[in-house]
Amino acid sequence: MPRQHSYDGPIIPPSYKWTACYVPSNSETLLELRDVDFGYGDRLVLSGLNMRFPRGQVVAVMGGSGGGKTTVLRLIGGLVRAQRGQVLFQGQDIGAQSREGLYALRRKMGMLFQFGALFTDMSVFENVAFALREHTDLPEELIRDLVLMKLNAVGLRGARDLAPSEISGGMARRVALARAIALDPELMMYDEPFAGLDPISLGITANLIRTLNDALGATSILVTHDVPESFAIADYVYFLANGRVQAEGTPAELRASTDPIVRQFIDGAPDGPFRFHYPTDVPLDADFGVGGGRS
């Protein structure tokens, strides 16, 4: 029987139902942003940001485009440094770390990029093995077993010998997830994990994020625009707007929010506080030379 390379069906029974498990506010804090400011040039992207990520939680960071969500991930990963305030991971200030110290902290983090970022010239197996070979001195026999365990966890053990070009987009996202959890990270970061996925793949990915988080005892941060799937798996939600935390709470609390910015985002309403046009000080008439604005 020929192998079905394009198959991306569910690996979790359709009847399976689960709910997010809210972790009390007194649980151990793994990561914290304290009064953080950050900007690019003269443009302030984040201002006075305070966020807390307890161990074991799945936390969604949501908001409109350009609201600073991905910048939060860049700060946590040490790719950029806060201009004011602190980003604390296990009590250590990420912005104050040496190159060696930052490298050590990053080994405790996993990252799922928006489009997977797989190595196209490597097989599925080699993509997942890469992290283990790069960061450990484990023997190849043990690496093989660990890779197969991770691939099995995402339902793709049978695709180990395929190239990224031979699998679907949803499957590639799952391979990238297997690679991200190869070192059993304490913190998982997801940058738009549901972008571009069909409904079945989206549901599979959401279930995997939740179940893998609980299995690892990790903390997961989802930067996403997807309201239904994120609210279904998140314990807590931060909503960013204009570089600040506009609202925060459990998914149920945000669903009940009367804040006009939050409501427009959740309801997908075309009219509201979010503006269609990028701000400009130049009147439209002046740009088109109407009324003597251009000679």
C-alpha positions as CSV (number, residue, x, y, z in Angstrom):
1,M,0.0,0.0,0.0
2,P,1.5,3.4,-1.0
3,R,2.5,5.8,1.7
4,Q,0.1,8.8,2.0
5,H,2.6,11.7,2.2
6,S,0.0,14.4,2.2
7,Y,-2.2,12.9,5.0
8,D,-2.7,15.4,7.8
9,G,-5.6,13.9,9.6
10,P,-6.3,14.0,13.3
11,I,-4.1,12.1,15.7
12,I,-6.5,12.8,18.6
13,P,-9.9,11.1,18.7
14,P,-12.7,13.5,17.6
15,S,-14.6,12.7,20.8
16,Y,-11.7,13.9,22.9
17,K,-12.7,16.9,25.0
18,W,-10.5,18.9,27.4
19,T,-10.5,22.2,29.1
20,A,-7.7,24.6,30.1
21,C,-6.6,24.2,33.7
22,Y,-6.3,27.6,35.3
23,V,-3.3,27.9,37.6
24,P,-3.8,30.0,40.8
25,S,-2.1,33.3,41.0
26,N,0.2,32.1,43.8
27,S,1.8,29.5,41.6
28,E,5.5,29.7,40.9
29,T,6.5,32.4,38.4
30,L,8.8,31.2,35.6
31,L,8.9,34.5,33.7
32,E,8.1,38.1,34.4
33,L,8.2,41.4,32.6
34,R,8.5,44.3,35.0
35,D,7.7,47.8,33.9
36,V,9.4,47.3,30.5
37,D,9.8,50.0,27.9
38,F,11.1,49.2,24.4
39,G,11.2,51.1,21.1
40,Y,12.7,51.3,17.6
41,G,14.4,54.6,17.1
42,D,11.9,57.3,18.2
43,R,8.9,55.0,18.1
44,L,8.0,53.5,21.5
45,V,6.6,50.0,20.9
46,L,6.1,48.9,24.5
47,S,5.6,51.2,27.5
48,G,5.4,50.2,31.2
49,L,4.7,46.6,30.3
50,N,4.0,44.2,33.3
51,M,3.3,40.6,32.6
52,R,3.6,37.4,34.6
53,F,3.9,33.8,33.3
54,P,3.4,31.1,36.0
55,R,4.9,27.7,35.6
56,G,2.5,25.2,33.9
57,Q,0.2,27.8,32.3
58,V,-0.6,28.4,28.6
59,V,-0.7,32.2,28.3
60,A,-2.0,33.9,25.1
61,V,-0.6,37.3,24.1
62,M,-3.1,38.9,21.8
63,G,-3.8,42.2,20.1
64,G,-3.8,44.0,16.7
65,S,-1.0,44.0,14.3
66,G,1.9,46.3,15.3
67,G,0.9,46.1,19.0
68,G,4.2,44.7,20.2
69,K,3.3,41.0,20.6
70,T,6.3,39.6,18.7
71,T,8.6,42.2,20.3
72,V,7.7,40.6,23.7
73,L,9.0,37.3,22.3
74,R,12.2,39.0,21.1
75,L,12.7,40.5,24.6
76,I,12.3,37.1,26.3
77,G,14.7,35.4,23.9
78,G,17.3,38.1,24.4
79,L,17.3,39.2,20.8
80,V,16.7,42.8,21.9
81,R,17.1,44.4,25.3
82,A,14.6,46.5,27.3
83,Q,15.4,50.2,27.4
84,R,13.8,50.3,30.9
85,G,12.6,47.6,33.3
86,Q,13.5,43.9,33.6
87,V,12.7,40.7,31.8
88,L,13.2,38.0,34.5
89,F,13.5,34.3,33.6
90,Q,13.8,32.1,36.7
91,G,14.7,35.2,38.6
92,Q,17.6,36.1,36.2
93,D,17.5,39.4,34.2
94,I,17.8,38.4,30.6
95,G,19.0,41.8,29.5
96,A,21.9,41.7,32.0
97,Q,23.3,38.4,30.9
98,S,26.6,37.8,29.2
99,R,26.7,36.0,25.9
100,E,27.4,32.7,27.8
101,G,24.7,33.4,30.4
102,L,22.1,34.1,27.7
103,Y,23.1,31.0,25.8
104,A,22.5,28.9,29.0
105,L,19.1,30.5,29.5
106,R,18.1,29.9,25.9
107,R,18.7,26.2,26.2
108,K,15.7,26.1,28.6
109,M,13.5,27.7,26.0
110,G,11.8,26.4,22.8
111,M,10.5,28.4,19.9
112,L,8.0,27.5,17.2
113,F,8.4,30.1,14.4
114,Q,5.4,31.2,12.4
115,F,6.1,29.1,9.4
116,G,8.2,26.3,11.0
117,A,11.6,27.3,9.7
118,L,12.6,23.7,8.9
119,F,15.9,23.0,7.2
120,T,14.8,22.1,3.6
121,D,17.9,20.0,2.9
122,M,17.3,17.7,5.9
123,S,14.8,15.0,6.5
124,V,12.1,15.2,9.1
125,F,14.3,13.0,11.4
126,E,17.4,15.1,10.9
127,N,15.5,18.4,11.6
128,V,14.5,17.1,15.0
129,A,17.9,15.6,15.7
130,F,19.7,18.8,14.9
131,A,18.9,20.4,18.3
132,L,20.0,17.4,20.2
133,R,23.3,17.1,18.3
134,E,23.9,20.8,18.6
135,H,23.3,21.2,22.3
136,T,24.2,17.8,23.8
137,D,26.9,15.1,23.8
138,L,24.4,12.3,23.7
139,P,25.3,9.1,21.8
140,E,23.5,8.7,18.4
141,E,21.6,5.7,19.6
142,L,19.9,7.7,22.4
143,I,19.4,10.7,20.0
144,R,17.6,8.3,17.6
145,D,15.3,7.1,20.4
146,L,14.6,10.7,21.6
147,V,13.8,11.9,18.1
148,L,11.4,9.1,17.5
149,M,9.7,9.8,20.8
150,K,9.2,13.5,19.9
151,L,8.0,12.6,16.4
152,N,5.6,10.1,17.9
153,A,4.3,12.8,20.3
154,V,3.2,14.9,17.3
155,G,2.0,11.9,15.3
156,L,4.7,11.9,12.7
157,R,7.0,9.0,13.5
158,G,6.1,7.4,10.2
159,A,7.3,10.5,8.3
160,R,10.8,10.4,9.7
161,D,12.5,9.8,6.4
162,L,10.6,12.4,4.4
163,A,11.8,15.8,3.3
164,P,10.0,18.9,4.3
165,S,8.9,19.3,0.7
166,E,7.1,16.0,0.8
167,I,4.8,16.8,3.7
168,S,1.9,19.3,4.1
169,G,2.2,22.7,5.8
170,G,0.3,21.4,8.8
171,M,2.7,18.4,9.2
172,A,5.7,20.7,8.8
173,R,4.4,22.8,11.6
174,R,4.2,19.7,13.8
175,V,7.8,18.7,12.8
176,A,8.9,22.1,13.9
177,L,7.1,21.6,17.2
178,A,8.8,18.3,17.7
179,R,12.2,20.0,17.2
180,A,11.2,22.8,19.6
181,I,10.5,20.4,22.4
182,A,13.5,18.1,21.7
183,L,15.4,19.5,24.7
184,D,12.3,19.4,27.0
185,P,12.2,23.2,27.4
186,E,10.8,24.9,30.5
187,L,9.4,27.7,28.4
188,M,7.8,27.3,24.9
189,M,7.1,30.3,22.7
190,Y,4.8,30.2,19.7
191,D,4.8,33.0,17.2
192,E,1.4,32.8,15.3
193,P,1.2,29.0,15.6
194,F,-2.2,28.8,13.8
195,A,-1.3,31.1,10.8
196,G,-2.1,29.6,7.4
197,L,-3.5,26.3,8.8
198,D,-6.7,24.6,7.6
199,P,-9.3,23.9,10.3
200,I,-8.2,20.3,10.9
201,S,-4.5,21.2,11.2
202,L,-5.4,24.2,13.4
203,G,-7.3,22.0,15.8
204,I,-4.5,19.4,15.9
205,T,-1.9,22.1,16.6
206,A,-4.0,23.6,19.4
207,N,-4.5,20.3,21.1
208,L,-0.8,19.5,20.8
209,I,0.2,22.8,22.4
210,R,-2.0,22.1,25.4
211,T,-1.2,18.5,25.8
212,L,2.5,18.9,25.3
213,N,2.6,21.8,27.7
214,D,1.0,19.7,30.4
215,A,3.1,16.7,29.7
216,L,6.3,18.7,30.0
217,G,5.1,20.8,33.0
218,A,6.2,23.8,31.0
219,T,5.0,27.3,30.4
220,S,3.7,28.2,27.0
221,I,3.3,31.7,25.5
222,L,1.1,32.0,22.4
223,V,1.5,35.2,20.3
224,T,-1.6,34.9,18.1
225,H,-4.6,36.6,16.4
226,D,-6.7,33.5,16.6
227,V,-9.4,34.1,19.2
228,P,-11.4,30.8,19.3
229,E,-8.5,28.4,19.4
230,S,-6.5,30.5,21.8
231,F,-9.3,31.0,24.2
232,A,-10.0,27.2,24.1
233,I,-6.5,26.3,25.3
234,A,-5.3,29.3,27.3
235,D,-5.3,29.6,31.0
236,Y,-4.8,33.4,30.9
237,V,-4.8,36.1,28.2
238,Y,-2.9,39.4,27.9
239,F,-4.4,41.8,25.4
240,L,-2.0,44.4,24.1
241,A,-2.9,47.7,22.5
242,N,-0.8,50.9,21.9
243,G,2.2,49.2,23.6
244,R,0.4,48.5,26.9
245,V,-1.6,45.8,28.5
246,Q,-5.1,46.9,27.6
247,A,-6.8,44.0,29.4
248,E,-5.9,40.7,31.0
249,G,-7.7,37.8,32.6
250,T,-9.0,34.3,31.9
251,P,-10.6,33.7,28.5
252,A,-14.0,33.9,30.2
253,E,-13.2,37.3,31.7
254,L,-12.1,38.7,28.4
255,R,-15.1,37.3,26.6
256,A,-17.2,39.3,29.0
257,S,-15.1,42.5,28.6
258,T,-16.9,45.7,27.7
259,D,-13.6,47.5,26.7
260,P,-14.3,48.8,23.2
261,I,-10.8,47.8,21.9
262,V,-11.1,44.2,23.3
263,R,-14.6,43.9,22.0
264,Q,-13.7,45.0,18.5
265,F,-10.9,42.5,18.4
266,I,-12.9,39.5,19.8
267,D,-15.9,40.3,17.7
268,G,-13.9,41.0,14.5
269,A,-15.8,44.2,14.1
270,P,-14.7,46.5,11.2
271,D,-15.6,49.7,13.1
272,G,-14.1,50.6,16.4
273,P,-11.0,52.1,18.1
274,F,-8.6,50.2,15.8
275,R,-7.9,52.5,12.8
276,F,-7.7,51.3,9.2
277,H,-5.3,54.1,8.2
278,Y,-1.8,54.4,9.6
279,P,-1.4,57.8,11.4
280,T,0.0,60.7,9.4
281,D,0.3,64.4,10.0
282,V,0.0,65.2,6.3
283,P,-3.6,66.1,5.1
284,L,-4.9,64.1,2.1
285,D,-5.4,67.3,0.2
286,A,-1.7,68.2,0.6
287,D,-0.5,64.9,-0.6
288,F,-2.5,65.2,-3.8
289,G,-1.8,68.9,-4.3
290,V,-5.4,70.0,-3.8
291,G,-5.8,73.6,-2.7
292,G,-2.3,74.7,-3.5
293,G,-0.6,72.1,-1.4
294,R,1.7,71.1,-4.3
295,S,3.1,73.3,-7.0
